[in-house]
Amino acid sequence: MADIVLDVEVRERTGTGGARETRNAGKVPGVLYGGNKEPVAIAVKLNEFKKALFTGRLNGHLVTVKHTKGTEKAIAKAIDFHPVTDVPLHFDLYRVEENQSIKINVPVHFKNNEASPGLKKGGALNIALHEVEVQVPAGHIPEDIVVDLTGLEIGQSVHISDLKLPSDAAATQAGDVVVASITGVAAAEEPAEGEAEA
């Protein structure tokens, strides 16, 4: 799978004024930090940043950052959006090496709902974790963790230990916590003794 590539430029002005000036020029201000290097104020053209966002792989995946001094690998750590327009306002990138082991949240998706007898009987899928934190090399972050619901009955659960993770990834949660369960519809209340006799 191809990396996300961000062509960035180094910002001379920092702070609120510098960020405003960058946005007025049609760019998104950001910071590249981490590793054994100093933080660098950067900017990306808004359209290019949106394009990277729409792939769904910018946040939580390895990113190649291209600038005048070469290329670096990084992980998108935070992206701030305007509360009304959803326009990206600022982003933070954290430098990593491809083989560096990092902790990162990976989304959990579910498949084969129609093959779950519990759901067919009217049960509901109760999702406890929408993401699972894993320790994994930065270059091998999985797109998602897929849970197969085939054969699950009402009352059964999927635990962390049931997840199929890549061989070089490990869940970091303490204990074998529940990821999801099939819950049943509450049974109709039994009539009281007196009502039954009446």
Contacts in CASP RR format, 6 or more apart in sequence:
PFRMAT RR
TARGET T0000
AUTHOR 0000-0000-0000
METHOD contacts of the structure
MODEL  1
MADIVLDVEVRERTGTGGARETRNAGKVPGVLYGGNKEPVAIAVKLNEFK
KALFTGRLNGHLVTVKHTKGTEKAIAKAIDFHPVTDVPLHFDLYRVEENQ
SIKINVPVHFKNNEASPGLKKGGALNIALHEVEVQVPAGHIPEDIVVDLT
GLEIGQSVHISDLKLPSDAAATQAGDVVVASITGVAAAEEPAEGEAEA
1 57 0 8 1.000
1 143 0 8 1.000
3 61 0 8 1.000
3 62 0 8 1.000
3 63 0 8 1.000
3 64 0 8 1.000
4 52 0 8 1.000
4 55 0 8 1.000
4 57 0 8 1.000
4 58 0 8 1.000
4 61 0 8 1.000
4 62 0 8 1.000
4 63 0 8 1.000
4 64 0 8 1.000
5 63 0 8 1.000
5 64 0 8 1.000
5 66 0 8 1.000
6 44 0 8 1.000
6 48 0 8 1.000
6 49 0 8 1.000
6 52 0 8 1.000
6 63 0 8 1.000
6 64 0 8 1.000
6 65 0 8 1.000
6 66 0 8 1.000
6 93 0 8 1.000
7 44 0 8 1.000
7 45 0 8 1.000
7 48 0 8 1.000
7 66 0 8 1.000
7 67 0 8 1.000
8 32 0 8 1.000
8 42 0 8 1.000
8 43 0 8 1.000
8 44 0 8 1.000
8 65 0 8 1.000
8 66 0 8 1.000
8 67 0 8 1.000
9 27 0 8 1.000
9 42 0 8 1.000
9 43 0 8 1.000
9 44 0 8 1.000
9 67 0 8 1.000
9 68 0 8 1.000
10 40 0 8 1.000
10 41 0 8 1.000
10 42 0 8 1.000
10 67 0 8 1.000
10 68 0 8 1.000
11 18 0 8 1.000
11 22 0 8 1.000
11 29 0 8 1.000
11 30 0 8 1.000
11 41 0 8 1.000
11 42 0 8 1.000
11 43 0 8 1.000
12 41 0 8 1.000
13 21 0 8 1.000
13 22 0 8 1.000
13 41 0 8 1.000
14 41 0 8 1.000
18 29 0 8 1.000
19 29 0 8 1.000
19 90 0 8 1.000
22 28 0 8 1.000
22 29 0 8 1.000
22 43 0 8 1.000
23 29 0 8 1.000
23 89 0 8 1.000
25 43 0 8 1.000
26 45 0 8 1.000
26 46 0 8 1.000
27 43 0 8 1.000
27 44 0 8 1.000
27 45 0 8 1.000
27 46 0 8 1.000
28 43 0 8 1.000
28 44 0 8 1.000
28 45 0 8 1.000
28 46 0 8 1.000
28 49 0 8 1.000
28 88 0 8 1.000
28 89 0 8 1.000
28 90 0 8 1.000
28 91 0 8 1.000
29 41 0 8 1.000
29 42 0 8 1.000
29 43 0 8 1.000
29 89 0 8 1.000
29 90 0 8 1.000
29 91 0 8 1.000
30 41 0 8 1.000
30 42 0 8 1.000
30 43 0 8 1.000
30 44 0 8 1.000
30 90 0 8 1.000
30 91 0 8 1.000
30 92 0 8 1.000
30 93 0 8 1.000
31 39 0 8 1.000
31 40 0 8 1.000
31 41 0 8 1.000
31 42 0 8 1.000
31 91 0 8 1.000
31 92 0 8 1.000
31 93 0 8 1.000
32 39 0 8 1.000
32 40 0 8 1.000
32 42 0 8 1.000
32 65 0 8 1.000
32 72 0 8 1.000
32 74 0 8 1.000
32 93 0 8 1.000
32 95 0 8 1.000
33 39 0 8 1.000
33 40 0 8 1.000
33 92 0 8 1.000
33 93 0 8 1.000
33 94 0 8 1.000
33 95 0 8 1.000
34 94 0 8 1.000
34 95 0 8 1.000
35 95 0 8 1.000
35 96 0 8 1.000
37 95 0 8 1.000
42 65 0 8 1.000
42 67 0 8 1.000
42 93 0 8 1.000
44 91 0 8 1.000
46 87 0 8 1.000
46 88 0 8 1.000
49 88 0 8 1.000
49 91 0 8 1.000
50 88 0 8 1.000
52 58 0 8 1.000
52 63 0 8 1.000
53 59 0 8 1.000
53 79 0 8 1.000
53 88 0 8 1.000
57 143 0 8 1.000
58 76 0 8 1.000
58 79 0 8 1.000
59 76 0 8 1.000
59 79 0 8 1.000
60 75 0 8 1.000
60 76 0 8 1.000
60 104 0 8 1.000
60 105 0 8 1.000
60 141 0 8 1.000
61 75 0 8 1.000
61 76 0 8 1.000
61 141 0 8 1.000
62 73 0 8 1.000
62 74 0 8 1.000
62 75 0 8 1.000
62 96 0 8 1.000
62 98 0 8 1.000
62 138 0 8 1.000
62 139 0 8 1.000
62 141 0 8 1.000
63 73 0 8 1.000
63 74 0 8 1.000
63 75 0 8 1.000
63 76 0 8 1.000
63 93 0 8 1.000
64 71 0 8 1.000
64 72 0 8 1.000
64 73 0 8 1.000
65 71 0 8 1.000
65 72 0 8 1.000
65 73 0 8 1.000
65 74 0 8 1.000
65 93 0 8 1.000
72 95 0 8 1.000
73 95 0 8 1.000
73 96 0 8 1.000
73 97 0 8 1.000
73 98 0 8 1.000
73 138 0 8 1.000
73 139 0 8 1.000
74 93 0 8 1.000
74 94 0 8 1.000
74 95 0 8 1.000
74 96 0 8 1.000
75 93 0 8 1.000
75 94 0 8 1.000
75 96 0 8 1.000
75 102 0 8 1.000
75 104 0 8 1.000
75 138 0 8 1.000
76 91 0 8 1.000
76 92 0 8 1.000
76 93 0 8 1.000
77 92 0 8 1.000
77 93 0 8 1.000
77 94 0 8 1.000
78 91 0 8 1.000
78 92 0 8 1.000
79 88 0 8 1.000
79 90 0 8 1.000
79 91 0 8 1.000
79 92 0 8 1.000
80 88 0 8 1.000
80 89 0 8 1.000
80 90 0 8 1.000
80 91 0 8 1.000
81 87 0 8 1.000
81 88 0 8 1.000
81 89 0 8 1.000
82 88 0 8 1.000
82 89 0 8 1.000
96 102 0 8 1.000
96 138 0 8 1.000
97 138 0 8 1.000
98 137 0 8 1.000
98 138 0 8 1.000
98 139 0 8 1.000
99 137 0 8 1.000
99 138 0 8 1.000
99 139 0 8 1.000
100 137 0 8 1.000
100 138 0 8 1.000
101 135 0 8 1.000
101 136 0 8 1.000
101 137 0 8 1.000
101 138 0 8 1.000
102 135 0 8 1.000
102 136 0 8 1.000
102 137 0 8 1.000
102 138 0 8 1.000
103 133 0 8 1.000
103 134 0 8 1.000
103 135 0 8 1.000
103 172 0 8 1.000
104 133 0 8 1.000
104 134 0 8 1.000
104 136 0 8 1.000
104 141 0 8 1.000
105 131 0 8 1.000
105 132 0 8 1.000
105 133 0 8 1.000
105 134 0 8 1.000
106 131 0 8 1.000
106 132 0 8 1.000
106 133 0 8 1.000
106 134 0 8 1.000
106 141 0 8 1.000
106 142 0 8 1.000
106 143 0 8 1.000
106 144 0 8 1.000
106 145 0 8 1.000
107 130 0 8 1.000
107 131 0 8 1.000
107 144 0 8 1.000
107 145 0 8 1.000
108 127 0 8 1.000
108 129 0 8 1.000
108 130 0 8 1.000
108 131 0 8 1.000
108 132 0 8 1.000
108 144 0 8 1.000
108 145 0 8 1.000
108 146 0 8 1.000
108 147 0 8 1.000
108 163 0 8 1.000
108 179 0 8 1.000
108 180 0 8 1.000
109 144 0 8 1.000
109 145 0 8 1.000
109 146 0 8 1.000
109 147 0 8 1.000
110 125 0 8 1.000
110 127 0 8 1.000
110 146 0 8 1.000
110 147 0 8 1.000
110 149 0 8 1.000
110 180 0 8 1.000
111 146 0 8 1.000
111 147 0 8 1.000
111 148 0 8 1.000
111 149 0 8 1.000
112 148 0 8 1.000
112 149 0 8 1.000
112 150 0 8 1.000
113 119 0 8 1.000
113 125 0 8 1.000
113 149 0 8 1.000
114 120 0 8 1.000
115 149 0 8 1.000
115 150 0 8 1.000
115 151 0 8 1.000
116 125 0 8 1.000
116 149 0 8 1.000
116 150 0 8 1.000
116 151 0 8 1.000
116 152 0 8 1.000
116 153 0 8 1.000
116 182 0 8 1.000
117 151 0 8 1.000
117 152 0 8 1.000
117 153 0 8 1.000
118 151 0 8 1.000
118 152 0 8 1.000
118 153 0 8 1.000
118 154 0 8 1.000
118 156 0 8 1.000
118 182 0 8 1.000
118 184 0 8 1.000
119 125 0 8 1.000
119 149 0 8 1.000
119 152 0 8 1.000
119 182 0 8 1.000
121 154 0 8 1.000
121 184 0 8 1.000
122 154 0 8 1.000
122 184 0 8 1.000
122 185 0 8 1.000
123 154 0 8 1.000
123 182 0 8 1.000
123 183 0 8 1.000
123 184 0 8 1.000
123 185 0 8 1.000
124 182 0 8 1.000
124 183 0 8 1.000
124 184 0 8 1.000
124 185 0 8 1.000
125 149 0 8 1.000
125 180 0 8 1.000
125 181 0 8 1.000
125 182 0 8 1.000
126 180 0 8 1.000
126 181 0 8 1.000
126 182 0 8 1.000
126 183 0 8 1.000
127 179 0 8 1.000
127 180 0 8 1.000
128 177 0 8 1.000
128 178 0 8 1.000
128 179 0 8 1.000
128 180 0 8 1.000
128 181 0 8 1.000
129 177 0 8 1.000
129 178 0 8 1.000
129 179 0 8 1.000
129 180 0 8 1.000
132 145 0 8 1.000
132 160 0 8 1.000
132 163 0 8 1.000
132 171 0 8 1.000
132 173 0 8 1.000
132 179 0 8 1.000
133 171 0 8 1.000
133 172 0 8 1.000
133 173 0 8 1.000
134 142 0 8 1.000
134 145 0 8 1.000
134 165 0 8 1.000
134 169 0 8 1.000
134 170 0 8 1.000
134 171 0 8 1.000
134 172 0 8 1.000
135 169 0 8 1.000
135 170 0 8 1.000
135 172 0 8 1.000
136 142 0 8 1.000
136 166 0 8 1.000
136 168 0 8 1.000
136 169 0 8 1.000
136 170 0 8 1.000
137 168 0 8 1.000
140 166 0 8 1.000
140 168 0 8 1.000
140 169 0 8 1.000
142 165 0 8 1.000
142 166 0 8 1.000
142 169 0 8 1.000
145 163 0 8 1.000
145 164 0 8 1.000
145 165 0 8 1.000
146 164 0 8 1.000
147 158 0 8 1.000
147 162 0 8 1.000
147 163 0 8 1.000
147 179 0 8 1.000
147 180 0 8 1.000
149 158 0 8 1.000
149 182 0 8 1.000
152 158 0 8 1.000
152 182 0 8 1.000
153 182 0 8 1.000
154 182 0 8 1.000
154 183 0 8 1.000
154 184 0 8 1.000
155 181 0 8 1.000
155 182 0 8 1.000
155 183 0 8 1.000
155 184 0 8 1.000
156 181 0 8 1.000
156 182 0 8 1.000
157 178 0 8 1.000
157 179 0 8 1.000
157 180 0 8 1.000
157 181 0 8 1.000
157 182 0 8 1.000
158 178 0 8 1.000
158 179 0 8 1.000
158 180 0 8 1.000
158 181 0 8 1.000
159 176 0 8 1.000
159 177 0 8 1.000
159 178 0 8 1.000
159 179 0 8 1.000
160 171 0 8 1.000
160 173 0 8 1.000
160 175 0 8 1.000
160 176 0 8 1.000
160 177 0 8 1.000
160 179 0 8 1.000
161 176 0 8 1.000
162 179 0 8 1.000
163 171 0 8 1.000
163 179 0 8 1.000
165 171 0 8 1.000
END
